[in-house]
Amino acid sequence: MTAGFCWPWSDPIAGGNLVNDVRIAGYERPWNAKPDAGRLASGIPKSSLWAYKEGGENQVGCIYTAQGFEFDYVGVIFGTDLVYRPGTGWIGQKGNSHDSVVKRSGTSFTDLVKNTYRVLLTRGIKGCYVHFLDKDTATFFKSRTELVVAPDSFPKGAS
């Protein structure tokens, strides 16, 4: 699972456990460990290994730790730091971002967040599952995608 940087990224608490920073309704997961995290609790992989080492499947990766990884399938939580509005287009919302580097980028904020989601959405080789926090953004994406049906699911004689 990956997500836009729309939640704080806490340091591990005493004992090296991670904080469930990513919260959506009843879904709560921690970001993967920070690259500079000290001692981590047993079963929590270092940031460079979160995507492949046992224990990382219950963590959420951000742009800084998901870059360079490729998965068969990826899940992406599309946050509210970037929304689409009919008649207006893409709007970057700095107030909904916890990425201090990107927030300081001035007029480049929207382009940098677009790039963040482009990277996250392209980590899956076979597929990508997306959860949108903004309804208009979800509607826009759905209007631009096709239903893909595997050829072996076609009835005999159809193509």
C-alpha positions in Angstrom: 0.0 0.0 0.0 1.2 3.5 -0.8 -0.3 6.9 -0.3 0.1 10.6 -1.0 1.8 12.5 1.8 -1.5 13.6 3.4 -0.7 12.5 7.0 2.1 13.2 9.4 5.0 10.8 9.5 5.7 10.2 13.2 8.9 8.9 14.7 8.7 5.5 16.3 7.4 5.5 19.9 9.2 3.9 22.8 10.0 0.3 22.1 10.4 1.1 18.4 6.8 0.6 17.3 5.3 2.7 14.5 2.4 5.1 14.9 -0.8 4.6 12.9 -0.6 7.9 11.2 -2.6 7.0 8.1 -6.2 7.0 9.2 -9.3 6.7 7.0 -12.5 5.8 8.7 -11.8 2.4 10.2 -8.5 1.9 8.3 -5.4 2.7 10.3 -1.8 1.9 9.4 1.6 3.4 10.0 3.8 4.8 7.4 6.9 2.6 6.9 9.8 3.4 9.1 11.7 6.6 8.4 15.1 6.2 6.8 16.7 7.7 9.9 14.7 5.7 12.4 16.8 4.3 15.2 16.0 0.9 16.8 12.8 -0.6 15.5 10.6 -3.2 17.3 10.9 -6.8 16.2 9.2 -7.5 12.9 9.4 -3.9 11.6 11.6 -3.6 8.5 13.9 -0.7 7.9 12.6 1.9 5.4 14.6 0.5 2.5 13.0 -3.0 2.9 9.4 -2.2 3.9 8.0 -3.3 0.6 9.5 -6.7 0.5 10.4 -7.8 4.0 7.8 -9.6 6.2 6.1 -7.1 8.4 6.0 -4.3 5.8 2.7 -5.5 4.4 0.9 -3.7 7.2 2.6 -0.4 6.5 2.0 2.4 4.0 4.8 3.6 1.7 5.2 7.2 0.7 6.8 8.7 -2.4 10.2 8.8 -0.7 10.3 5.1 0.0 8.2 3.7 -2.9 10.4 5.2 -5.7 12.4 2.5 -7.4 10.1 -0.4 -6.2 7.9 -2.3 -8.6 5.2 -4.7 -7.5 2.9 -7.0 -9.2 0.0 -5.0 -7.8 0.1 -1.7 -5.9 -2.6 0.0 -3.8 -2.6 3.8 -3.8 -4.5 6.1 -1.4 -5.1 9.2 -3.4 -5.4 12.0 -0.8 -6.7 15.5 -0.9 -3.4 17.3 -1.5 -4.3 17.1 -5.2 -8.0 17.3 -6.3 -9.7 17.6 -9.7 -12.5 20.1 -10.1 -14.7 20.1 -13.2 -14.3 23.3 -15.1 -11.2 24.2 -13.2 -8.8 21.2 -13.5 -6.2 20.1 -11.0 -5.8 22.0 -7.8 -2.9 21.4 -5.4 -3.9 21.9 -1.7 -0.9 22.7 0.4 -2.9 22.7 3.6 -3.7 19.0 3.0 0.0 18.0 2.5 2.5 16.9 5.2 5.4 17.0 2.7 7.5 19.9 4.0 9.9 19.7 1.0 7.1 20.0 -1.6 5.2 22.6 0.4 8.2 24.9 0.2 8.3 24.6 -3.6 6.1 27.7 -4.3 4.3 27.6 -7.6 5.6 24.1 -8.4 3.6 22.5 -5.6 0.8 21.2 -7.9 3.2 19.8 -10.5 5.3 18.1 -7.8 2.2 16.4 -6.2 1.0 15.3 -9.7 4.4 13.7 -10.1 4.1 12.0 -6.7 0.8 10.3 -7.8 2.2 9.5 -11.2 5.1 7.6 -9.5 2.8 5.8 -7.0 0.2 4.9 -9.6 2.9 3.3 -11.9 4.5 1.0 -9.3 2.2 -1.9 -10.2 3.3 -4.1 -13.2 0.0 -6.1 -13.4 -2.4 -3.7 -11.8 -3.2 -0.8 -9.5 -6.0 -0.4 -6.9 -6.8 3.2 -6.0 -8.8 4.6 -3.1 -9.8 8.2 -3.6 -10.6 10.5 -0.7 -12.2 13.1 -3.0 -15.3 12.2 -4.9 -14.8 14.6 -7.9 -11.2 13.3 -8.3 -12.5 9.7 -8.4 -15.2 10.6 -10.9 -12.6 12.3 -13.2 -10.3 9.2 -13.1 -13.2 6.9 -13.8 -14.2 9.0 -16.8 -10.8 8.5 -18.2 -10.4 4.8 -17.8 -11.9 1.8 -19.5 -13.2 -1.4 -18.2 -10.5 -4.0 -19.1 -11.7 -7.5 -19.5 -9.2 -10.4 -19.7 -9.5 -12.2 -23.1 -10.0 -15.6 -21.5 -13.2 -14.2 -19.9 -14.9 -13.6 -23.2 -17.6 -16.0 -24.3 -16.6 -18.5 -27.0 -16.6 -16.9 -30.4 -16.4 -13.3 -29.1 -13.4 -11.1 -29.4 
